[in-house]
């Protein structure tokens, strides 16, 4: 049976021919002598290994036949109309780049009579020094160390700015385009050589074998994928262009998928840099490595967990996903649902853990406390504390970050406990007053027998630790920046300390829920085991630049309490974001409808256009306005975005999604929200404002191609 090697260009197949292409490639993968495939060499071709195959009467596949490793391989270059395919087949050549050892497609262009040089024109315009000259990139290094083709280098050396380099990179799939983006970002030649694992090609004397070896190099995975079976082939074809992440990985991403670590590992990176992609691929790799492994794949919210499960299924439906914690397979869940699963399993055995964490028992530990409980306590309990401390934001954070992780049961314990990282200083009198509110809170929870989410995680962690029970062999965490201290205690307790125990993906710039956490304070040591991704695969450079301006000036720190840089760049280019300023909510809604209508009228599918808004009130108003305008729209809450309507989502709900075109309404804080913000201590207020910036940044980076931002003055 021939092996199919799919090129990234070939995966971008016209939708009208996908079904027929699938049939052709399935037959080719079984028997290349099947009647009707017409696998034929092309006379006078630049590469004698090139073949064409009959997809149907109109379409032809162009591919290269390689005989090596004792079997036949077909490298699929693309599918074109018959005449175009024959012309392309005659001039394409697959070879090994002698400098970097990577596969390279060359097109031999027919000789043409050069056009006469234009007459010299005098100009007084100031000459702009090309970008690569300003960065110190020289032709010799680009050609002789990186292996970039001469014609690509010639164009790159005349590019005036980063946008021009991005435009050039768009025309070159795989390693060539990726290296151009890295060079434009100012990366050194040495750094690129190391990251891409480039090395000079060595010849075995067998051209087919040498090409096959080049196709197996890490950086070749940017452009080519060995297809294991018919099911994987179907996913490549049906996934289309934006399904390519499932197969084609940057060599830097591949490194984190396959490498083993001596303990917890953290992979950070901005929106769209592929952290979640790495996480899902690593989950598959671990499951393949040990089919009996108990793997937990988790994140902050249920919606994001469902998306992780969907992505794993799309990547490889053969990987078993289990509904039961502690059994072989991948258990995909939200972190709070993970805590509940531990509590359910423990049953009546929870009493010791509750006493250890809370100093008391709760009668219905599977019931969750109402989210308004802290507000009720503040409003009904007299206190001498000022408003910047006696508010639900500060108290809930103090409880989650200080009281629960340290298992404080009484006032004496709270007076002694350290409070590192808490921006609000408390003397003994204020600590006593805070503890009085904590006691009032616990009394109300005791009355209805419930645990709040942070308590549930802390109790679950204590139960697992006391029982010395680890229901997971590997835990992989997405959106780690949003997890609370007790979440980390739970995850640390869920998996024993051993190689490849915890793998964490996070981005401090996307922290939109809790206050910041330092992992080392909660038993997760990642010092020396932390890396960062910087290349954005989803968002255009123009949209990414706008998103970065939202973060500018903010002081962000990571899970090691170190400053978090940006420095992200995009591999894609597109139109500039459109910014519209309006005065009223009515104008905001009308502007949203106008832009959505323009895209729909231009032929965009409904599901390709999304509207993101600050809250549910705005969401419902926009859905009504779109419906009244004759546009099918749906408010998206816990369900998945619909396939046949314009989805309208809150910015929080939009986390983990992406759309080709987005209208983002940033809204305007209400008077009540401004009043609550003013009540906060300056440090709490600053952190709240950082989360607000992060939320807008997250929303802006949901747009793949076009972004419209509607702001109220």
Phi and psi in degrees as a GROMACS rama.xvg file:
@    title "Ramachandran Plot"
@    xaxis  label "Phi"
@    yaxis  label "Psi"
@TYPE xy
-63.6318  150.451  UNK-2
-95.4893  132.52  UNK-3
-93.8141  128.358  UNK-4
-115.119  111.228  UNK-5
-90.3849  127.624  UNK-6
-86.0042  149.33  UNK-7
-61.5112  -36.7569  UNK-8
-62.1675  -38.3536  UNK-9
-69.2083  -25.0408  UNK-10
-73.4666  -15.3918  UNK-11
-90.2511  68.6997  UNK-12
-93.9093  137.337  UNK-13
-51.3261  132.93  UNK-14
-56.1294  -30.5682  UNK-15
-70.0273  -17.7524  UNK-16
-115.854  3.85337  UNK-17
-59.0816  -44.0097  UNK-18
-61.1633  -44.8908  UNK-19
-68.56  -36.9955  UNK-20
-62.9287  -39.819  UNK-21
-61.0751  -46.1484  UNK-22
-61.6565  -45.178  UNK-23
-59.5843  -48.8923  UNK-24
-69.5935  -34.0191  UNK-25
-62.6491  -45.0599  UNK-26
-64.6303  -40.4396  UNK-27
-61.9605  -39.951  UNK-28
-69.8168  -16.8875  UNK-29
-94.2526  -46.9619  UNK-30
-160.161  112.022  UNK-31
-76.3563  -2.20682  UNK-32
-98.5926  7.82716  UNK-33
-57.179  130.107  UNK-34
-58.3007  139.655  UNK-35
99.3166  -21.2117  UNK-36
-74.3593  -32.1855  UNK-37
51.5893  55.1349  UNK-38
-75.0606  110.428  UNK-39
-132.245  141.241  UNK-40
-73.795  163.388  UNK-41
-114.717  125.352  UNK-42
-66.2118  144.338  UNK-43
60.0114  31.2825  UNK-44
-83.8911  154.68  UNK-45
-68.3449  -28.6902  UNK-46
-124.784  115.987  UNK-47
-64.2901  -12.7421  UNK-48
-86.3501  -6.56261  UNK-49
-70.1785  143.228  UNK-50
-137.621  155.62  UNK-51
-118.425  155.519  UNK-52
-137.852  149.287  UNK-53
-88.0284  108.767  UNK-54
-80.3528  -47.637  UNK-55
-157.794  -165.552  UNK-56
-59.5698  -31.413  UNK-57
-101.062  -37.3317  UNK-58
-100.879  142.36  UNK-59
-130.87  142.72  UNK-60
-92.8149  140.313  UNK-61
-110.579  129.179  UNK-62
-152.558  170.109  UNK-63
-119.048  132.38  UNK-64
-95.9366  125.946  UNK-65
-122.356  131.743  UNK-66
-112.059  110.94  UNK-67
-166.533  166.166  UNK-68
57.085  25.3295  UNK-69
76.4312  13.0339  UNK-70
-150.928  172.624  UNK-71
-95.6633  138.454  UNK-72
-124.239  142.544  UNK-73
-119.942  118.222  UNK-74
-90.9659  112.137  UNK-75
-83.8235  115.217  UNK-76
-86.6365  -40.7798  UNK-77
171.323  175.307  UNK-78
-128.285  126.663  UNK-79
-137.353  166.547  UNK-80
-56.6711  153.278  UNK-81
-47.7143  -56.8226  UNK-82
-64.6518  -40.6657  UNK-83
-63.5076  -41.4204  UNK-84
-61.8958  -43.1405  UNK-85
-63.5578  -42.242  UNK-86
-64.8965  -41.8823  UNK-87
-66.7591  -42.3897  UNK-88
-60.789  -33.0133  UNK-89
-69.4045  -28.2868  UNK-90
-110.926  -6.3874  UNK-91
-88.3352  149.371  UNK-92
-141.874  128.5  UNK-93
-100.32  123.877  UNK-94
-142.841  174.27  UNK-95
-99.3723  126.485  UNK-96
-66.3224  121.034  UNK-97
-69.1762  -19.5322  UNK-98
-84.943  -46.3264  UNK-99
-113.383  -2.12877  UNK-100
74.3071  14.4734  UNK-101
-100.468  155.055  UNK-102
-69.6903  145.565  UNK-103
-145.66  131.947  UNK-104
-95.0083  126.431  UNK-105
-114.514  143.902  UNK-106
-111.734  120.314  UNK-107
-83.6893  109.815  UNK-108
-85.7073  140.224  UNK-109
-63.4962  147.603  UNK-110
-65.2239  137.667  UNK-111
-128.881  151.243  UNK-112
-72.1194  121.818  UNK-113
-64.2252  141.569  UNK-114
-71.701  148.52  UNK-115
-62.2022  141.944  UNK-116
-66.3731  137.996  UNK-117
-67.033  149.721  UNK-118
-63.1217  143.658  UNK-119
-63.9126  137.303  UNK-120
-120.461  127.063  UNK-121
-75.608  138.428  UNK-122
-139.95  149.319  UNK-123
-105.786  3.23764  UNK-124
-66.8978  143.437  UNK-125
-70.2928  129.524  UNK-126
-74.0392  131.094  UNK-127
-92.1462  125.303  UNK-128
-67.7425  130.31  UNK-129
-57.2766  152.727  UNK-130
-58.7883  -47.6276  UNK-131
-65.3512  -30.8401  UNK-132
-65.8784  -42.1552  UNK-133
-64.4994  -31.7882  UNK-134
-87.2208  -7.68748  UNK-135
84.0127  16.191  UNK-136
-82.306  125.784  UNK-137
-110.757  151.87  UNK-138
-54.711  -43.5837  UNK-139
-58.239  -45.5379  UNK-140
-66.0793  -41.5013  UNK-141
-64.052  -37.2456  UNK-142
-87.1951  -48.4555  UNK-143
-90.3885  -13.8887  UNK-144
-111.552  -36.214  UNK-145
-97.1402  -21.056  UNK-146
80.4496  17.973  UNK-147
-66.2731  140.597  UNK-148
-61.3736  148.062  UNK-149
-57.2428  -42.7237  UNK-150
-67.9206  -35.0835  UNK-151
-65.7197  -43.1308  UNK-152
-63.6166  -40.2489  UNK-153
-58.8518  -45.3161  UNK-154
-67.1092  -41.8001  UNK-155
-63.4985  -37.7864  UNK-156
-70.9736  -14.3627  UNK-157
-101.585  -4.16607  UNK-158
-67.6756  130.694  UNK-159
-78.0687  -29.3879  UNK-160
-152.283  -179.055  UNK-161
-64.5005  -35.9835  UNK-162
-60.3083  -40.0435  UNK-163
-66.0863  -37.8837  UNK-164
-66.2221  -41.1376  UNK-165
-61.0636  -41.5611  UNK-166
-60.0098  -41.3157  UNK-167
-66.0501  -41.8769  UNK-168
-63.4395  -30.4494  UNK-169
-61.8027  -24.239  UNK-170
-91.6437  2.65806  UNK-171
-132.873  105.657  UNK-172
-68.5191  155.796  UNK-173
77.0073  -141.737  UNK-174
-67.6686  -29.8874  UNK-175
-64.7752  -50.1728  UNK-176
-62.7642  -39.4302  UNK-177
-64.6291  -42.6411  UNK-178
-64.3833  -38.4811  UNK-179
-61.7156  -43.0122  UNK-180
-63.0851  -43.0669  UNK-181
-63.3436  -41.0403  UNK-182
-63.7711  -41.9488  UNK-183
-64.0297  -28.9714  UNK-184
-78.8872  -3.08852  UNK-185
93.7381  8.47996  UNK-186
-65.0913  145.87  UNK-187
-77.8934  159.44  UNK-188
-59.0205  -44.4263  UNK-189
-60.0733  -42.4724  UNK-190
-63.9387  -40.2798  UNK-191
-67.8226  -43.3194  UNK-192
-58.3076  -43.2965  UNK-193
-69.7796  -46.3895  UNK-194
-65.6034  -40.7109  UNK-195
-85.8898  -5.1356  UNK-196
55.8583  51.8423  UNK-197
-85.3646  140.707  UNK-198
-157.174  153.123  UNK-199
-60.8071  143.263  UNK-200
-74.0899  143.467  UNK-201
-115.382  139.009  UNK-202
-94.758  135.78  UNK-203
-96.368  -6.57639  UNK-204
90.6762  -5.98185  UNK-205
-119.732  108.541  UNK-206
-60.8185  -42.9177  UNK-207
-61.73  -43.4517  UNK-208
-64.6253  -38.5102  UNK-209
-65.1451  -41.5155  UNK-210
-65.4637  -42.5805  UNK-211
-60.4722  -41.0199  UNK-212
-63.7992  -39.4859  UNK-213
-64.7714  -34.2846  UNK-214
-69.1098  -16.6588  UNK-215
-95.2329  -1.60747  UNK-216
-68.4387  148.918  UNK-217
-53.3837  -44.8996  UNK-218
-71.1532  -19.5925  UNK-219
-66.812  -23.183  UNK-220
-66.7065  -11.572  UNK-221
-66.4704  -22.0247  UNK-222
-129.696  -23.7235  UNK-223
-132.164  146.579  UNK-224
-137.772  131.24  UNK-225
-78.1609  122.216  UNK-226
-90.0143  119.946  UNK-227
-73.0374  -38.8339  UNK-228
-156.576  -179.596  UNK-229
-64.5829  -36.0709  UNK-230
-66.9237  -40.9846  UNK-231
-66.336  -37.5227  UNK-232
-60.7064  -43.1888  UNK-233
-60.6798  -41.3206  UNK-234
-65.375  -37.4642  UNK-235
-64.0802  -45.8102  UNK-236
-67.2833  -47.4928  UNK-237
-76.4575  -22.3281  UNK-238
-69.1319  -28.0086  UNK-239
70.0524  -167.689  UNK-240
-58.913  -50.2293  UNK-241
-81.8092  0.208247  UNK-242
-85.5392  -3.27057  UNK-243
-62.9065  -26.5484  UNK-244
-58.9757  -23.691  UNK-245
-68.9197  -22.9383  UNK-246
-116.864  -46.3194  UNK-247
-95.5345  115.085  UNK-248
-117.24  143.681  UNK-249
-64.0353  144.786  UNK-250
-58.1825  -30.0972  UNK-251
-67.9585  -39.5058  UNK-252
-64.963  -43.3822  UNK-253
-57.8831  -35.6123  UNK-254
-59.1909  -41.6458  UNK-255
-77.7726  -19.8884  UNK-256
-71.0926  -43.9003  UNK-257
-99.0096  -22.4082  UNK-258
-72.5236  148.631  UNK-259
-99.3096  143.726  UNK-260
-122.639  148.445  UNK-261
-74.2737  -13.1093  UNK-262
-166.842  -155.614  UNK-263
-58.251  141.124  UNK-264
-130.322  140.651  UNK-265
-118.903  128.674  UNK-266
-117.293  113.664  UNK-267
-105.233  168.906  UNK-268
163.819  153.963  UNK-269
-71.2137  175  UNK-270
-58.7781  134.05  UNK-271
82.8335  4.94499  UNK-272
-86.0596  -3.54849  UNK-273
96.4573  20.0293  UNK-274
-60.6713  -47.3457  UNK-275
-65.9332  -36.1953  UNK-276
-58.7822  -47.384  UNK-277
-60.2559  -43.5419  UNK-278
-60.004  -44.9459  UNK-279
-68.7888  -42.5707  UNK-280
-63.1429  -39.7457  UNK-281
-66.1537  -37.5843  UNK-282
-58.3585  -46.2457  UNK-283
-61.9742  -43.0287  UNK-284
-61.5525  -42.2957  UNK-285
-65.4622  -40.2198  UNK-286
-67.0901  -37.06  UNK-287
-70.0977  -37.4834  UNK-288
-63.7496  -38.7551  UNK-289
-142.118  97.637  UNK-290
-60.2952  -19.434  UNK-291
-91.4017  1.04585  UNK-292
-67.3851  142.069  UNK-293
-98.4406  109.661  UNK-294
-116.069  128.33  UNK-295
-106.957  123.092  UNK-296
-113.978  113.734  UNK-297
-137.998  164.809  UNK-298
-158.445  -173.366  UNK-299
-75.3432  -43.1982  UNK-300
-115.042  160.171  UNK-301
-63.9246  -40.9266  UNK-302
-60.0059  -44.51  UNK-303
-66.527  -35.8737  UNK-304
-63.9372  -41.6868  UNK-305
-61.9579  -39.4049  UNK-306
-64.5745  -38.5438  UNK-307
-61.8165  -43.8637  UNK-308
-62.1897  -41.1701  UNK-309
-62.9217  -43.1478  UNK-310
-63.8711  -39.2145  UNK-311
-65.4421  -39.7367  UNK-312
-64.3414  -42.2628  UNK-313
-65.9192  -37.7751  UNK-314
-68.0429  -46.097  UNK-315
-159.961  95.3283  UNK-316
-66.4833  -9.69014  UNK-317
-78.1748  -15.0783  UNK-318
-74.3492  118.982  UNK-319
-70.0991  129.769  UNK-320
-108.127  123.406  UNK-321
-100.529  152.195  UNK-322
-96.6185  -0.0463073  UNK-323
-120.156  129.551  UNK-324
-71.7915  138.345  UNK-325
91.543  8.23867  UNK-326
-118.623  160.336  UNK-327
-57.9476  144.645  UNK-328
120.852  -176.54  UNK-329
-102.82  120.331  UNK-330
-100.737  105.386  UNK-331
-98.1253  124.665  UNK-332
-160.437  155.95  UNK-333
-72.8838  153.342  UNK-334
-66.8982  -33.2818  UNK-335
-70.5278  -35.4591  UNK-336
-66.5971  -32.6152  UNK-337
-62.6205  -44.3175  UNK-338
-59.5771  -43.8971  UNK-339
-63.1027  -37.8386  UNK-340
-62.8127  -40.2264  UNK-341
-64.9288  -42.929  UNK-342
-64.325  -40.6044  UNK-343
-63.7001  -41.8398  UNK-344
-64.6715  -36.4231  UNK-345
-69.7606  -34.4949  UNK-346
58.501  -128.286  UNK-347
-71.0166  -10.7532  UNK-348
-78.7702  8.17528  UNK-349
-81.3886  -17.5265  UNK-350
-53.7318  -47.6984  UNK-351
-60.8091  -38.8004  UNK-352
-66.9162  -39.3908  UNK-353
-64.825  -41.1907  UNK-354
-66.1237  -36.0495  UNK-355
-65.779  -41.2606  UNK-356
-83.8292  -45.0269  UNK-357
-105.56  -16.8285  UNK-358
76.9188  12.1236  UNK-359
-160.558  168.487  UNK-360
-106.668  156.557  UNK-361
-119.953  140.033  UNK-362
-76.4375  -29.1389  UNK-363
-129.644  72.0037  UNK-364
-66.4221  -11.8776  UNK-365
-87.275  -4.53719  UNK-366
-91.3789  137.659  UNK-367
-100.327  137.524  UNK-368
-63.3539  144.061  UNK-369
-60.7378  138.194  UNK-370
-65.9203  -13.8721  UNK-371
-90.385  3.56289  UNK-372
-59.573  -43.19  UNK-373
-63.8079  -40.0501  UNK-374
-62.4691  -41.0766  UNK-375
-62.6441  -40.5894  UNK-376
-63.749  -45.1862  UNK-377
-62.0533  -42.8905  UNK-378
-72.1832  -24.6265  UNK-379
-107.265  -6.32875  UNK-380
-114.317  126.055  UNK-381
-70.1302  141.83  UNK-382
-154.3  150.916  UNK-383
-88.6262  -2.02312  UNK-384
-70.4963  146.058  UNK-385
-71.5484  162.097  UNK-386
-58.0043  -31.117  UNK-387
-69.2643  -11.662  UNK-388
-110.397  -42.2201  UNK-389
-81.935  65.8993  UNK-390
-144.805  157.201  UNK-391
-64.3077  -31.0985  UNK-392
-64.2019  -51.1001  UNK-393
-66.1806  -45.9418  UNK-394
-65.6815  -42.7875  UNK-395
-63.712  -38.7673  UNK-396
-68.4972  -43.2154  UNK-397
-61.4224  -40.7463  UNK-398
-64.4636  -44.05  UNK-399
-74.429  -33.6145  UNK-400
-96.2656  -22.9505  UNK-401
-119.816  -55.3631  UNK-402
-67.4669  -54.9711  UNK-403
-69.2519  -47.4715  UNK-404
-60.9473  -28.3092  UNK-405
-96.7648  4.34383  UNK-406
52.4515  50.0806  UNK-407
-81.0058  126.921  UNK-408
-106.544  -24.026  UNK-409
-146.697  176.033  UNK-410
-62.2989  -39.5488  UNK-411
-60.8655  -41.5879  UNK-412
-65.9097  -36.9191  UNK-413
-71.345  -33.0053  UNK-414
-67.3399  -26.1898  UNK-415
-91.4856  -27.0114  UNK-416
-67.3224  143.85  UNK-417
-78.7656  151.488  UNK-418
-128.454  57.6343  UNK-419
-65.1663  139.483  UNK-420
82.9181  -5.11042  UNK-421
-85.9553  119.895  UNK-422
-71.0503  -19.6289  UNK-423
-97.8873  117.702  UNK-424
-76.4357  140.772  UNK-425
-129.232  122.246  UNK-426
-80.8001  179.956  UNK-427
-61.484  -38.6981  UNK-428
-65.3578  -42.5501  UNK-429
-70.8426  -34.2365  UNK-430
-62.7138  -42.4197  UNK-431
-60.8184  -41.0214  UNK-432
-67.54  -38.2938  UNK-433
-64.6055  -42.68  UNK-434
-63.3062  -33.2365  UNK-435
-60.9433  -38.0891  UNK-436
-71.1237  -36.339  UNK-437
-62.4192  -43.3855  UNK-438
-62.2974  -40.0687  UNK-439
-64.0865  -39.2749  UNK-440
-63.2602  -47.3703  UNK-441
-66.2568  -33.5396  UNK-442
-63.8447  -41.879  UNK-443
-66.9607  -39.3985  UNK-444
-66.9845  -37.2662  UNK-445
-64.7236  -34.2042  UNK-446
-65.2276  -38.8169  UNK-447
-99.5821  0.26111  UNK-448
77.6127  7.32584  UNK-449
-88.9159  163.403  UNK-450
-116.092  139.069  UNK-451
-79.9207  175.724  UNK-452
-63.7816  -40.1886  UNK-453
-69.4935  -37.6564  UNK-454
-63.6333  -43.2536  UNK-455
-58.9902  -43.4266  UNK-456
-64.8193  -41.1187  UNK-457
-65.407  -42.2227  UNK-458
-66.9946  -42.4216  UNK-459
-60.6265  -41.9738  UNK-460
-62.9273  -44.7906  UNK-461
-63.0241  -38.8817  UNK-462
-63.9134  -46.7481  UNK-463
-64.2679  -39.5013  UNK-464
-65.9086  -44.5247  UNK-465
-65.5176  -36.9621  UNK-466
-81.8996  -7.03347  UNK-467
50.3695  42.6709  UNK-468
-111.205  126.687  UNK-469
-119.921  100.563  UNK-470
-75.0146  1.18006  UNK-471
-134.776  146.019  UNK-472
-93.2207  -29.0588  UNK-473
-141.01  138.002  UNK-474
-123.597  125.511  UNK-475
-117.109  129.701  UNK-476
-120.509  125.977  UNK-477
-104.608  150.744  UNK-478
57.0827  45.3878  UNK-479
-61.4412  -22.4227  UNK-480
-65.3137  -18.1484  UNK-481
-95.5667  -3.62399  UNK-482
-81.6281  150.363  UNK-483
-90.7325  168.354  UNK-484
-55.4589  -41.6905  UNK-485
-71.053  -27.0439  UNK-486
-60.6424  -44.3068  UNK-487
-67.4478  -36.9629  UNK-488
-60.646  -40.8119  UNK-489
-63.7295  -47.9932  UNK-490
-65.7366  -37.4473  UNK-491
-63.132  -38.4644  UNK-492
-76.1883  -25.3318  UNK-493
-72.8573  -22.0261  UNK-494
-131.365  134.377  UNK-495
-66.9552  162.927  UNK-496
-82.4969  111.247  UNK-497
-165.121  171.553  UNK-498
-56.366  141.101  UNK-499
60.7018  34.8351  UNK-500
-77.4732  -53.2766  UNK-501
-121.526  130.955  UNK-502
-125.672  120.541  UNK-503
-119.499  126.671  UNK-504
-109.329  131.569  UNK-505
-156.429  166.592  UNK-506
-149.853  109.721  UNK-507
-60.5871  -24.4277  UNK-508
-74.3702  -9.94039  UNK-509
-109.876  19.8188  UNK-510
-74.7094  108.704  UNK-511
-120.314  2.14988  UNK-512
-117.366  -90.4286  UNK-513
-80.5763  178.83  UNK-514
-80.2539  163.957  UNK-515
-67.6047  150.995  UNK-516
-128.62  144.739  UNK-517
-108.659  114.663  UNK-518
-61.2321  -37.1436  UNK-519
-59.2549  -22.9301  UNK-520
-79.5869  -6.6054  UNK-521
-128.504  29.1754  UNK-522
83.7406  9.81477  UNK-523
-114.845  100.4  UNK-524
-94.1615  112.202  UNK-525
-117.865  8.40908  UNK-526
-60.0576  126.626  UNK-527
83.6835  -5.39611  UNK-528
-128.295  66.0401  UNK-529
-149.626  132.529  UNK-530
-137.744  168.567  UNK-531
-136.819  137.388  UNK-532
-98.7812  142.203  UNK-533
-127.258  -12.2666  UNK-534
-93.8278  118.68  UNK-535
-86.8533  124.879  UNK-536
-98.7503  -12.8242  UNK-537
-100.885  -51.049  UNK-538
-91.8418  138.87  UNK-539
-65.013  158.963  UNK-540
-58.4728  -36.0592  UNK-541
-68.2956  -45.1362  UNK-542
-68.4776  -36.8025  UNK-543
-64.9256  -39.6722  UNK-544
-61.0713  -43.1467  UNK-545
-61.091  -44.8363  UNK-546
-61.9244  -37.6292  UNK-547
-65.7967  -32.1515  UNK-548
-65.2595  -27.189  UNK-549
-65.5449  -35.8287  UNK-550
-83.847  -17.1979  UNK-551
-55.5124  131.548  UNK-552
91.6532  -14.0525  UNK-553
-80.2169  145.602  UNK-554
-99.9491  96.0089  UNK-555
-101.697  139.342  UNK-556
-124.872  153.974  UNK-557
-94.5757  -170.118  UNK-558
-73.6301  -2.67881  UNK-559
-106.967  10.0388  UNK-560
66.3732  29.334  UNK-561
-108.018  149.294  UNK-562
-56.2219  136.442  UNK-563
-101.539  116.757  UNK-564
-82.1275  169.904  UNK-565
-101.84  -96.3529  UNK-566
66.9167  23.7282  UNK-567
-84.2588  151.12  UNK-568
-138.53  161.295  UNK-569
-110.744  148.78  UNK-570
-92.8069  3.77718  UNK-571
-128.384  157.24  UNK-572
-130.237  159.421  UNK-573
-173.104  -167.605  UNK-574
-73.2381  157.745  UNK-575
-67.2612  146.895  UNK-576
-60.9849  148.043  UNK-577
-99.0602  124.352  UNK-578
-110.949  123.19  UNK-579
-121.557  131.272  UNK-580
-103.66  128.389  UNK-581
-126.971  166.509  UNK-582
-100.691  -32.1041  UNK-583
-128.888  165.724  UNK-584
-63.1621  -38.3751  UNK-585
-62.4036  -41.6621  UNK-586
-65.8057  -36.6984  UNK-587
-61.1103  -48.2723  UNK-588
-64.1028  -43.0434  UNK-589
-63.0071  -38.3316  UNK-590
-66.0406  -40.866  UNK-591
-59.4144  -48.7268  UNK-592
-60.2413  -40.4863  UNK-593
-62.1028  -44.7584  UNK-594
-70.6158  -40.6123  UNK-595
-63.0416  -43.635  UNK-596
-60.2596  -41.4428  UNK-597
-63.2006  -42.466  UNK-598
-67.0844  -43.0435  UNK-599
-63.9748  -43.8252  UNK-600
-64.1101  -26.4686  UNK-601
-81.5055  -1.74341  UNK-602
106.689  4.68443  UNK-603
-70.858  134.483  UNK-604
-60.1812  147.984  UNK-605
-56.4233  -41.9627  UNK-606
-72.2872  -10.4393  UNK-607
-83.3511  -9.07466  UNK-608
-114.056  129.583  UNK-609
-130.257  150.923  UNK-610
-118.841  127.126  UNK-611
-114.3  132.955  UNK-612
-134.988  166.564  UNK-613
-69.3496  -36.3822  UNK-614
-152.57  178.834  UNK-615
-69.0477  -32.1371  UNK-616
-60.563  -49.1432  UNK-617
-63.5245  -40.2926  UNK-618
-57.5792  -48.3858  UNK-619
-67.7248  -35.44  UNK-620
-64.7684  -40.8435  UNK-621
-67.8161  -41.4917  UNK-622
-59.2065  -43.939  UNK-623
-62.2807  -43.7762  UNK-624
-65.7153  -41.8137  UNK-625
-65.0116  -41.7761  UNK-626
-63.4005  -43.2547  UNK-627
-62.6735  -27.3995  UNK-628
-85.8052  4.54432  UNK-629
84.2656  18.5666  UNK-630
-108.719  121.876  UNK-631
-65.9916  121.759  UNK-632
-139.654  157.001  UNK-633
-143.47  136.596  UNK-634
-75.4082  127.435  UNK-635
-104.239  122.568  UNK-636
-116.422  -98.8667  UNK-637
-87.3796  -16.8176  UNK-638
-78.9197  171.687  UNK-639
-81.4871  151.827  UNK-640
-55.4357  135.959  UNK-641
-70.8594  157.816  UNK-642
-90.2315  -8.59799  UNK-643
-134.993  19.0627  UNK-644
-142.238  161.084  UNK-645
-74.5952  117.873  UNK-646
-79.0041  136.703  UNK-647
-119.756  119.517  UNK-648
-129.453  150.854  UNK-649
-71.1224  158.781  UNK-650
-62.4333  -35.6711  UNK-651
-63.4288  -44.4328  UNK-652
-68.2823  -23.9665  UNK-653
-71.6672  -13.8216  UNK-654
-55.5969  130.871  UNK-655
88.7521  -0.588008  UNK-656
-107.549  169.576  UNK-657
-155.673  147.442  UNK-658
-142.491  149.131  UNK-659
-60.0529  -38.6651  UNK-660
-134.78  135.278  UNK-661
-135.513  135.404  UNK-662
-105.191  122.073  UNK-663
-111.141  116.944  UNK-664
-100.55  111.344  UNK-665
-77.5742  -18.3223  UNK-666
70.8704  -171.745  UNK-667
-145.788  130.281  UNK-668
-58.2107  139.594  UNK-669
-74.2156  167.79  UNK-670
-61.7284  -38.3534  UNK-671
-65.2564  -40.0973  UNK-672
-65.3748  -41.4532  UNK-673
-63.7108  -37.4825  UNK-674
-66.4517  -42.4372  UNK-675
-64.2075  -37.9135  UNK-676
-65.808  -39.9959  UNK-677
-65.8352  -26.0563  UNK-678
-74.6145  -18.4301  UNK-679
-75.0323  152.921  UNK-680
-60.6596  148.268  UNK-681
-51.3493  -39.8336  UNK-682
-68.676  -40.5154  UNK-683
-66.8183  -38.1816  UNK-684
-64.0992  -42.3708  UNK-685
-62.8989  -40.1252  UNK-686
-68.4822  -38.2038  UNK-687
-62.9739  -40.5294  UNK-688
-67.4023  -35.3115  UNK-689
-62.1524  -42.7065  UNK-690
-65.0165  -34.4391  UNK-691
-65.4379  -42.718  UNK-692
-61.0386  -44.5377  UNK-693
-61.0082  -37.9145  UNK-694
-63.2783  -43.0091  UNK-695
-67.3156  -38.1118  UNK-696
-60.8016  -46.0443  UNK-697
-58.4918  -46.8423  UNK-698
-63.2154  -43.1556  UNK-699
-64.5378  -31.5032  UNK-700
-85.919  7.43592  UNK-701
-77.6914  -18.2583  UNK-702
-82.9288  124.703  UNK-703
-81.6139  -42.6991  UNK-704
-118.524  -57.3361  UNK-705
-123.574  139.931  UNK-706
-132.295  128.468  UNK-707
-117.187  127.243  UNK-708
-112.581  124.068  UNK-709
-109.071  116.27  UNK-710
-114.029  141.255  UNK-711
-97.7171  132.603  UNK-712
